Amino acid sequence: MEIIATVRSDPVESAVKVVGSHLRAGQYSVKARTEQITVGKISSHARTPIRIFSRRSFPVILGERISCTGKLFASSDRKYSAYFSLTQPCRLVVAASRLDKWSADIRANFRRSATKISGAGGSLIPGLVIGDTSLEGQDFQSNMRRCGLSHLTAVSGANFAIIAEFLLWFLQWFLPNKRARILLTAVVLAGFIVLVRPSPSVLRACIMTATILFSKAHGQRASSIPSLGLAISVLLLMDPLQATDPGFALSVAATSGIILMSPRINEKLRPYLGFATEMVAIPLSATLFCMPIIIGISGQFSLVTLPANIAVGLVVAPITVVGLAAALLAGFLPSITHLCLILISPGSAWIAWVAKFGAQLPLLLFPKNIFGIVLVIIFFLSIVRRRKIISFGLGLVIIGFVVLPFTPWPGPDWIFVSCDVGQGDGSVINLGNHQAIVIDTGPDPAKINVCLNRLGIMDIPLLVLTHFHADHVFGLTGVLHNRHVQRVWISNLPEPATDYSVTMATLKSLPVSVVHSGQTFTFNNSNATSTDVRIHVLWPSVTTRKMATVPGDGSAVNNASVALLIQVGEVTVFAAGDIEPPAQEVISQDLGLHPVDILKVAHHGSTYQYLPLLDLLAPKIALISVGTGNPYGHPALNTLAALTVRGVAIYRTDRDGSIAVTSSHKIRTIKKDWWRISWG
């Protein structure tokens, strides 16, 4: 199939991600609008939004018309009619306009200049100034999100407002007419849109800023609310799907905060900050109004969000204004650009430091349900409407949930937890005193990190990676984040090669051991509820065996999984990664095998189970780590039926969330604690 399409965005490189049990290398993609579609000898004109994907970098410029050959796929995003995967390099049909080339050159030159500024601060500058986030690492972006500074990692309404406020202040010395100043500011902002790209988020920010300018032109705050309503209506008429976009809600909330609360903050702070008041008032008011939405989406509230935004407020405006001037000069005065970047680099480094420091502090975790959302909204409205008694009472309720000795998940005497890591595995054995043995890390660093944070785990005497499929090891960086790992056990099969090399590179200097059947280890348990933890390695054998394969994506790797029989006090656990029937049959011949209390069902409850081994283990509880709506049919109906007919209690992470088991076999799940407000 061949298409002719107009490029509607800059190419973006996606991060490496886990698809099934394997790593998929990062891809390059670009938004486009088709002009013509040719299948065989039949051509038709069709104007529809698509996203083009390529495994290799392809240099295209916004506004170019290109001809591409590839395959068409159904889109999982309602914003696009389809996805298009390239099979051959695209060729240029119509060049981009001079304006688009000019903006592309500025962005490229500015990005190159920013790479000369070392550290996370240097990577932040292009994102904050022109919306280019290509230099920002995932850890940095995670830190910014965690402490409520993520709005600084890309161009937002606050950037438009800062530039507008600066121009209105600066032009008063040259243009006495207020309306003339506003008109010139609008023209500059229009050029700024071209530079930062007219994406939906930028158009939102532009229209919201135009709303603020309109209210300033009329000098009445009362006119700003109807104009905001008009702006919302225009945006929804242009793109009705924005109504379901969290970014749209955040943009509306930020604009509302700037209109309604920024004047009050200005009035209170002007005696202390003078001309710098706007620099603090704009981001602070926007943050306050966005907080309920952020908490409703993420279920998290960092107590450092407001202090962090105040702390960086004074440097955001200079970085934005000076950075924009530097970007415009990057093409023909690179030395001046470099000087400007040096001047603002301490400010960007300060933002990066605040984000890193704030990300290390605990979060207040709210339940992600109606109870949590209603509680946050009422608390917020009571503060805005100055209902002191209500806000004080709700504040006491929130503090009470955190301070009072409830026994929420995982409970004080938990011994084994199956973390909800999506379609993958991640288990934790409690050693007490914030120590634990971790078995597998799941596919998502953020999810395993959240689980370990909620469990309070800071020290890991042993990390077991049962095998090297990505859904068991790609969350490794989340386990290592701010934690000390003493030793690592791995399988004796270093495959898949890519996943193995990435894992070993991440482990770096940590002591790594290949374990095999017959080995036995004991770990001291400082948990008062149980004795030491004894681990018997059941599999793999010393030498790799060739076994029969079953349909799937890696029987050989699955059958090399480390299988463990774990004794925690009076409780026994069988955990065996993704082993399949051939390996399960060999394990069932182990004379030391006996009935267990907890079975960590192999391979996410797939259909491939060796039932004689299940009869030999005779578990009381079966834990299945599986992702919601996975395309593999996990857990299989026949596996669930086999467990049910044997009287085994079944718990699944896709339905129950993270699952904790106590020494008395009591089960606690995240989703049952719908009322829980806690630190994490």
Secondary structure as the mmCIF struct_conf table of DSSP 4:
data_model
#
loop_
_struct_conf.conf_type_id
_struct_conf.id
_struct_conf.beg_label_comp_id
_struct_conf.beg_label_asym_id
_struct_conf.beg_label_seq_id
_struct_conf.end_label_comp_id
_struct_conf.end_label_asym_id
_struct_conf.end_label_seq_id
STRN STRN1 GLU A 2 VAL A 7
BEND BEND1 SER A 9 SER A 9
STRN STRN2 VAL A 12 GLU A 13
HELX_LH_PP_P HELX_LH_PP_P1 SER A 14 VAL A 16
STRN STRN3 LYS A 17 VAL A 19
TURN_TY1_P TURN_TY1_P1 GLY A 20 SER A 21
STRN STRN4 HIS A 22 ARG A 24
STRN STRN5 TYR A 28 VAL A 39
TURN_TY1_P TURN_TY1_P2 GLY A 40 LYS A 41
STRN STRN6 ILE A 42 HIS A 45
STRN STRN7 PRO A 49 SER A 54
BEND BEND2 ARG A 55 ARG A 56
TURN_TY1_P TURN_TY1_P3 LEU A 62 GLY A 63
STRN STRN8 ARG A 65 ALA A 74
BEND BEND3 SER A 76 ASP A 77
TURN_TY1_P TURN_TY1_P4 ARG A 78 LYS A 79
BEND BEND4 SER A 81 SER A 81
STRN STRN9 ALA A 82 LEU A 86
BEND BEND5 THR A 87 GLN A 88
STRN STRN10 ARG A 91 VAL A 94
HELX_LH_PP_P HELX_LH_PP_P2 ALA A 95 SER A 97
HELX_RH_AL_P HELX_RH_AL_P1 ARG A 98 ALA A 114
TURN_TY1_P TURN_TY1_P5 THR A 115 LYS A 116
BEND BEND6 ILE A 117 ILE A 117
HELX_RH_AL_P HELX_RH_AL_P2 GLY A 119 ILE A 130
TURN_TY1_P TURN_TY1_P6 SER A 134 LEU A 135
HELX_RH_AL_P HELX_RH_AL_P3 GLN A 138 ARG A 146
TURN_TY1_P TURN_TY1_P7 CYS A 147 GLY A 148
HELX_RH_3T_P HELX_RH_3T_P1 SER A 150 LEU A 152
BEND BEND7 THR A 153 ALA A 154
HELX_RH_AL_P HELX_RH_AL_P4 GLY A 157 LEU A 171
TURN_TY1_P TURN_TY1_P8 GLN A 172 PHE A 174
HELX_RH_AL_P HELX_RH_AL_P5 LYS A 178 VAL A 196
HELX_RH_AL_P HELX_RH_AL_P6 PRO A 200 HIS A 218
TURN_TY1_P TURN_TY1_P9 GLY A 219 GLY A 219
HELX_RH_3T_P HELX_RH_3T_P2 ARG A 221 SER A 223
HELX_RH_AL_P HELX_RH_AL_P7 SER A 224 MET A 238
HELX_RH_3T_P HELX_RH_3T_P3 PRO A 240 THR A 244
HELX_RH_AL_P HELX_RH_AL_P8 PRO A 246 LEU A 260
TURN_TY1_P TURN_TY1_P10 MET A 261 MET A 261
HELX_RH_AL_P HELX_RH_AL_P9 SER A 262 LEU A 273
HELX_RH_3T_P HELX_RH_3T_P4 GLY A 274 ALA A 276
HELX_RH_AL_P HELX_RH_AL_P10 THR A 277 SER A 298
BEND BEND8 GLY A 299 GLY A 299
STRN STRN11 GLN A 300 SER A 302
TURN_TY1_P TURN_TY1_P11 LEU A 303 VAL A 304
HELX_RH_AL_P HELX_RH_AL_P11 THR A 305 LEU A 329
TURN_TY1_P TURN_TY1_P12 ALA A 330 PHE A 332
HELX_RH_AL_P HELX_RH_AL_P12 PRO A 334 ALA A 359
TURN_TY1_P TURN_TY1_P13 GLN A 360 GLN A 360
BEND BEND9 LEU A 361 LEU A 361
STRN STRN12 LEU A 363 LEU A 365
HELX_LH_PP_P HELX_LH_PP_P3 PHE A 366 PRO A 367
BEND BEND10 LYS A 368 ASN A 369
HELX_RH_AL_P HELX_RH_AL_P13 ILE A 370 VAL A 384
TURN_TY1_P TURN_TY1_P14 ARG A 385 ARG A 386
HELX_RH_AL_P HELX_RH_AL_P14 LYS A 388 VAL A 403
BEND BEND11 LEU A 404 LEU A 404
TURN_TY1_P TURN_TY1_P15 TRP A 409 PRO A 410
TURN_TY1_P TURN_TY1_P16 PRO A 412 ASP A 413
STRN STRN13 TRP A 414 SER A 418
BEND BEND12 GLY A 422 GLY A 424
STRN STRN14 SER A 427 GLY A 432
TURN_TY1_P TURN_TY1_P17 ASN A 433 HIS A 434
STRN STRN15 GLN A 435 ILE A 439
BEND BEND13 PRO A 443 PRO A 443
HELX_RH_AL_P HELX_RH_AL_P15 PRO A 445 LEU A 455
TURN_TY1_P TURN_TY1_P18 GLY A 456 GLY A 456
STRN STRN16 ASP A 459 LEU A 465
HELX_RH_AL_P HELX_RH_AL_P16 ALA A 470 VAL A 473
TURN_TY1_P TURN_TY1_P19 PHE A 474 GLY A 475
HELX_RH_AL_P HELX_RH_AL_P17 LEU A 476 LEU A 480
TURN_TY1_P TURN_TY1_P20 HIS A 481 ASN A 482
STRN STRN17 HIS A 484 VAL A 485
STRN STRN18 VAL A 488 ILE A 490
BEND BEND14 ASN A 492 ASN A 492
BEND BEND15 PRO A 496 PRO A 496
HELX_RH_AL_P HELX_RH_AL_P18 ALA A 497 LEU A 507
TURN_TY1_P TURN_TY1_P21 LYS A 508 SER A 509
BEND BEND16 LEU A 510 LEU A 510
STRN STRN19 VAL A 512 VAL A 514
TURN_TY1_P TURN_TY1_P22 SER A 517 GLY A 518
STRN STRN20 THR A 520 PHE A 523
TURN_TY1_P TURN_TY1_P23 ALA A 528 THR A 529
BEND BEND17 SER A 530 SER A 530
STRN STRN21 VAL A 533 TRP A 539
BEND BEND18 PRO A 540 PRO A 540
BEND BEND19 VAL A 542 THR A 543
HELX_LH_PP_P HELX_LH_PP_P4 THR A 544 LYS A 546
BEND BEND20 PRO A 551 ASP A 553
HELX_RH_AL_P HELX_RH_AL_P19 SER A 555 ASN A 558
TURN_TY1_P TURN_TY1_P24 ASN A 559 ALA A 560
STRN STRN22 ALA A 563 VAL A 568
TURN_TY1_P TURN_TY1_P25 GLY A 569 GLU A 570
STRN STRN23 VAL A 571 ALA A 575
TURN_TY1_P TURN_TY1_P26 GLY A 577 ASP A 578
HELX_RH_AL_P HELX_RH_AL_P20 PRO A 581 ILE A 587
TURN_TY1_P TURN_TY1_P27 SER A 588 GLN A 589
TURN_TY1_P TURN_TY1_P28 LEU A 591 GLY A 592
BEND BEND21 ASP A 597 ASP A 597
STRN STRN24 ILE A 598 LYS A 600
HELX_RH_3T_P HELX_RH_3T_P5 ALA A 602 GLY A 605
BEND BEND22 THR A 607 THR A 607
HELX_RH_AL_P HELX_RH_AL_P21 LEU A 611 LEU A 617
BEND BEND23 LYS A 620 LYS A 620
STRN STRN25 ILE A 621 ILE A 624
TURN_TY1_P TURN_TY1_P29 THR A 628 GLY A 629
TURN_TY1_P TURN_TY1_P30 PRO A 631 TYR A 632
HELX_LH_PP_P HELX_LH_PP_P5 HIS A 634 HIS A 634
BEND BEND24 PRO A 635 PRO A 635
HELX_LH_PP_P HELX_LH_PP_P6 ALA A 636 ALA A 636
HELX_RH_AL_P HELX_RH_AL_P22 LEU A 637 VAL A 645
TURN_TY1_P TURN_TY1_P31 ARG A 646 GLY A 647
STRN STRN26 ALA A 649 ARG A 652
HELX_RH_AL_P HELX_RH_AL_P23 THR A 653 ASP A 656
BEND BEND25 SER A 658 SER A 658
STRN STRN27 ILE A 659 THR A 662
TURN_TY1_P TURN_TY1_P32 SER A 663 SER A 664
STRN STRN28 ILE A 667 THR A 669
HELX_RH_3T_P HELX_RH_3T_P6 ILE A 670 LYS A 672
TURN_TY1_P TURN_TY1_P33 TRP A 674 TRP A 675
STRN STRN29 SER A 678 TRP A 679
#
